[in-house]
Amino acid sequence: MSAMTLLLALLVVAYGGSMLMGGRTLRGHGLPSGSEWLVLGFVLGPLLLGVVSQSALAALEPVAGIATAWLALLAGLECGGVDAPKLRVGPWLAGVVCALICAALVGLALFVLTTRVLHWPVMQAASLAAALGLAGSETARQAARWAVERSAAHGPLPRLLEQLAAADDLVPYLGLAWLFAWTPGQVASVGLGAAQGFALTLGLGALLGLTCAMLLRTTRSPSDGFGVVLGAALLGTGIAFRLWLCPLTVMFVMGVLLAVAGRRATRLHALLVSTEPAVALPTLLLAGALVRPPLSWSLLALCVVTVLSRGLVRAALGWLLASASGAPRAARAPFALGSSATGALTPIIGLACAFRFRGSLGDSILAVCACVTLVGEIVGPAALRRALAVGVPADALPDELATLPGAQP
Amino acid sequence: MSHASKPPLGALPRLLQLLALGLVFGVLFFTARATPAFEGAFGVISAVGFLLLAGVLASELLELLGLPHLTAYILVGVVAGPHVMHLVDHRAVVELQAINTLALALIALAGGAELRMELLRPLVRSLSWATLVQCVIGALGVGATFLALSRFIPFTRDQPLLALLGIALLWGVLAVTRSPSATLGILAQLRPDGPLSRYALGFVMSSDVVVAILLSLTLALARPLIDPSAGLSLLDLSELGHEILGSIALGCSVGLLLAIYLWFVSGQLLIVLVALGFGLTEGLRYLHFEPLLTFMCAGFVVANLTQQGPKLLHAVEQTGSVVFVVFFATAGAHLDVPLLTQLWPVALALAGVRLLLVVLSNRVASHLASDEPVVRRWGWAPLVSQAGLTLGMAAVIERSFPSFGSGFRALAVATVAVNEMLGPVLFKLALDRSGETGRAGGLPASDLVQ
C-alpha cells in the first residue's frame, strides 16, 4: 500500500469515525475509546498481514506525530474547562495524587524488573519505566464518560469518576515533558539542560496558547480562528520535534491556556472539539500498524508486570477513593476494577515515545502501551458501568440499569 | 481570508498582532539557529504552521496599507523563504507542493461553482471579445517585445532568427496566462459584487482552457522554427483533445457524484474535499488529465445542474481559509529572489509591456463588446496576476525544449514574480475604486458568509 493510498484510507477511517461518533465517545458502536482500531492497525500492519507497508508508514509518521499532538491539544482544551465537568479542588487533587502514585509505583516495578531481572542499562531502564509509568497513570476520560453516559447516572460516584478522569491527565503530560527533556544526548544536542528543556516545553506551549487566545479576540470568523489554532499547533509540534521536546506537552499546555484565556471563543472550541473523533481513530489505526514488538520473553515480562502492577495500584486507589466518597460497599470492588480503564492517551504516549526513542526501546514502549490499552479498555468500562449500577440510587438510574441485579433499591 | 465588511480594529489589537508576528518569527528564528542541520519532516510541519500563523497575522496588519491578504501571504513566504531569512528551507518548499495540489483542487472547484449560467449568459459577448483581443494583442505584442529585447537575454543571444521567432511566440503565449488562484483569492477576501467581479471571474476561469489550447498550438508551430529538423506535428493537438475532453467528462461525473453526496449526506465535507483533492489529483495525473479543468467542471456541474452550489462553496471556503494561506505563502517562499535580482531589468521590461498591452487590449475589447463603463475602466486589473499556471506552462516548455528551456523558465519565474506581487494589489484597487468591494449580495460568494 503506497503512502497516498494509506493517506486516503486514513481519511476514510476519519470520515467513518466522525460520522459514527456523535459526541466525544462512541455511542453504541465499538469500545469507548475505539481501541479496536489499534488492533485492526496491528493486524493490517507490516508484522501480520502486511497490507500497510513499512515505507508507507514511514512516510506517514509526521501525520501520526501531528495527530497525537492535536489530540493532546484537545485534551488540554478539555482540561482547561471546555466541555468538561466543573472541577472541584478535592477530587482534582485526588486525581493528580492517584496518577502520581500510580506512575511512581508502576515505574518502580518496571525499573526493578528491567535492572535486576533483565539487566538493562540503567538509563534505558529508567526511560522505559518512566514512560510506561506515566502511560499507565491515566484513567480514560472516554471510558469514564462512556460509563456515565451509558448509565445516565448522576450522583457523587459518577461525579467523582468524571473528575478523576479529567484531572489525572495532567501527570502524564507534565511527566513526559520532563522525561523528554531529561533523556541525555537529545535535548543536550541543542545546548539545553533537562530543567531548561522542561521549562522551554511549558513556555512554548504557554506562548502559543496565549498568542492564539489573543489572536482569537481579533479574528472575525471561526474558520480564520481555526486557521490560527491550526497554525500554532503545527508550529508548536514542529518546533517541539526539532528541539527534541515533548510535542504532547507543548500542545496540552497550549490547549489549557487557550481554553482559559480564550473562553469567549466558544464556537471555535466546539469546532476544535468536534475534530477529535476524526483524528483519534486514524491515529489509533496508525499506532496499531506501527507496533513492532521485539518478540522476546523480556517484552512478555514487561507486559505482564505493567498490566499487573497498574491493575493492582489502580484497584487499591479506586477502592480507597470509592470508600472515601461514601459509595456503597457493593460498588467499591467494581469501581476499583473500573478505574483501570484506559483510552486513547496510553497508545498516544506510546506513539510519542516510539518517535522519541527510536529502536527497540521505543518499540517496546509502544507495544506495552498497546497491550495495557486493550486490557484496560476491555476490563475498565464494563466494571465502571457495573459500579454505577450498584453504587447510584435507583431513582438516579435509567430503567435498563435499575433492573440489573445488585442495583440499589 | 474572508471578510470584506468587518469592523475596524483599534490600535491595541493591531499592536498585539504586530507583537505576535514578531514572536512567531522569533520562535522559528531561534529554532532554526538552534538546529541548523535539521532535515526531518517536522521541519516542514513547523514551516506550514509558521506560514499559516504568520500569513494570517501579516494579512491583518497589511490590511492597514490597503494590501490584499494574498499579497501579505506571499510577502511572508518571501521573507521567511530560503533566499531571505531561511526560516523555511528548500526542502520544506518542495514538500509543500502537496498542499498546492489540494489548494489548486479547491480553487478550481470554487471557481467552477462560481461560474453560474445566469451570470455568464450576459457576459458571453464581452468574454468572447476580451479573450480574442487579449490573446492576439497580448501574445503578439509581448512576443515582439521579447524579440526586441532578445540580445539582452542570455539564452537568446546566439539563437538564429527563426528560432528566436519560435521562442518569442512561446513567450507571447506565456504572457496571456492569468492566475485563477489569485483572482479567487481576492474575490474570497473582498466579497465583491458587480460587473467587474463577474467579468473577472468569467474571464480568468475560461481563459485557462483557451490558454491550454493556445499553448499546444504554439508548441506545434514553434517546434519546426526552433529545431529545423523537426516537422510540423499535430500530435500535441491530439493529446490536448484527449486531455481536455477526458477532463471535462470526468469532471462532470465527479460533479454529479459530489452533488448527490451533498444532497443526501452533506456531512464531513472537509474530509471529503481533502480526500477528493489528493486522491482525484493522483488519479488524474495517472490518466494525464488536467486537474484544474476537471475540478472546475465538477464545481460548474454542482452549481448549475443542482441546488447544492452554496453548500459546496461554503465547504470550500472553510477548508480553503487554511489551505490558501499556505498555498500563497509557499508561492512566496518559492520565489527565486537571487534570480530576480539578476534578471530584473528584462523581467521588469517584459512585465511592464505586458501590463500596457493588457490595458490597451481591454480598451479595444470593451469598445467592441460595448461593455459597461466599470469594465472599460478597470477590466484589465484582474488580468495582471500570474502564478502557478504560468510556471506550470513554463515547465512544459522547458521539458519540450531542453536547449534553452532552463533559461526560459528562469526568466518566466522572474516575470511571474513581478506580476504575482503587482497583480493582486491592482485588482484590489480596482474593486475598491469601482465600489464593488463588500457588495456580496449578487455573487455566490455571499453564500459563504458565516
Chai-1 contact restraints between the chains, C-beta under 6 A:
chainA,res_idxA,chainB,res_idxB,connection_type,confidence,min_distance_angstrom,max_distance_angstrom,comment,restraint_id
A,M4,B,E282,contact,1.0,0.0,6.0,A-B,restraint_1
A,L8,B,A275,contact,1.0,0.0,6.0,A-B,restraint_2
A,L8,B,G279,contact,1.0,0.0,6.0,A-B,restraint_3
A,L11,B,I271,contact,1.0,0.0,6.0,A-B,restraint_4
A,L11,B,A275,contact,1.0,0.0,6.0,A-B,restraint_5
A,A14,B,I271,contact,1.0,0.0,6.0,A-B,restraint_6
A,Y15,B,Q268,contact,1.0,0.0,6.0,A-B,restraint_7
A,Y15,B,I271,contact,1.0,0.0,6.0,A-B,restraint_8
A,S18,B,Q268,contact,1.0,0.0,6.0,A-B,restraint_9
A,P62,B,A41,contact,1.0,0.0,6.0,A-B,restraint_10
A,P62,B,I45,contact,1.0,0.0,6.0,A-B,restraint_11
A,V190,B,A34,contact,1.0,0.0,6.0,A-B,restraint_12
A,V190,B,T35,contact,1.0,0.0,6.0,A-B,restraint_13
A,T211,B,A20,contact,1.0,0.0,6.0,A-B,restraint_14
A,M214,B,L16,contact,1.0,0.0,6.0,A-B,restraint_15
A,T218,B,L9,contact,1.0,0.0,6.0,A-B,restraint_16
A,T218,B,P13,contact,1.0,0.0,6.0,A-B,restraint_17
A,R220,B,H3,contact,1.0,0.0,6.0,A-B,restraint_18
A,R220,B,K6,contact,1.0,0.0,6.0,A-B,restraint_19
A,S221,B,Q450,contact,1.0,0.0,6.0,A-B,restraint_20
A,S223,B,Q318,contact,1.0,0.0,6.0,A-B,restraint_21
A,S223,B,S321,contact,1.0,0.0,6.0,A-B,restraint_22
A,G227,B,L52,contact,1.0,0.0,6.0,A-B,restraint_23
A,G227,B,V56,contact,1.0,0.0,6.0,A-B,restraint_24
A,G227,B,S321,contact,1.0,0.0,6.0,A-B,restraint_25
A,G227,B,V322,contact,1.0,0.0,6.0,A-B,restraint_26
A,V228,B,V56,contact,1.0,0.0,6.0,A-B,restraint_27
A,L230,B,V322,contact,1.0,0.0,6.0,A-B,restraint_28
A,G231,B,G49,contact,1.0,0.0,6.0,A-B,restraint_29
A,G231,B,L52,contact,1.0,0.0,6.0,A-B,restraint_30
A,G231,B,L53,contact,1.0,0.0,6.0,A-B,restraint_31
A,A232,B,L53,contact,1.0,0.0,6.0,A-B,restraint_32
A,L234,B,I45,contact,1.0,0.0,6.0,A-B,restraint_33
A,L234,B,V48,contact,1.0,0.0,6.0,A-B,restraint_34
A,L234,B,G49,contact,1.0,0.0,6.0,A-B,restraint_35
A,L235,B,S46,contact,1.0,0.0,6.0,A-B,restraint_36
A,L235,B,G49,contact,1.0,0.0,6.0,A-B,restraint_37
A,L235,B,F50,contact,1.0,0.0,6.0,A-B,restraint_38
A,L235,B,L53,contact,1.0,0.0,6.0,A-B,restraint_39
A,T237,B,I45,contact,1.0,0.0,6.0,A-B,restraint_40
A,G238,B,F42,contact,1.0,0.0,6.0,A-B,restraint_41
A,G238,B,I45,contact,1.0,0.0,6.0,A-B,restraint_42
A,G238,B,S46,contact,1.0,0.0,6.0,A-B,restraint_43
A,G238,B,G49,contact,1.0,0.0,6.0,A-B,restraint_44
A,I239,B,T31,contact,1.0,0.0,6.0,A-B,restraint_45
A,I239,B,S46,contact,1.0,0.0,6.0,A-B,restraint_46
A,F241,B,F42,contact,1.0,0.0,6.0,A-B,restraint_47
A,R242,B,T31,contact,1.0,0.0,6.0,A-B,restraint_48
A,R242,B,T35,contact,1.0,0.0,6.0,A-B,restraint_49
A,R242,B,F38,contact,1.0,0.0,6.0,A-B,restraint_50
A,R242,B,F42,contact,1.0,0.0,6.0,A-B,restraint_51
